[in-house]
């Protein structure tokens, strides 16, 4: 069976996000007041698996080992 997931990877909240900080500065220079900007990435994966549990296990493994750096990033998995 086919399963589709979205993995959202973001810098850990307690770490500096230089790219987000630079974008925030540009937005503020445009005269728009924003409190914070964090830049991350979104990955969509379609996987064949016997069941949802097996698919989720595979997606978690990919997220831990390939899609994110667990030292500096957190991720959320969504079934879509």
Buried (B, 14 or more C-beta within 10 A) or exposed (E): EEBEBBBBBBBBEEEEBEEBEEBBEEEEEEEEEEEEBBBBEEBEBEBEBEEEEBBBEBBBEBBEEEBBEEEEBBBEBEEE
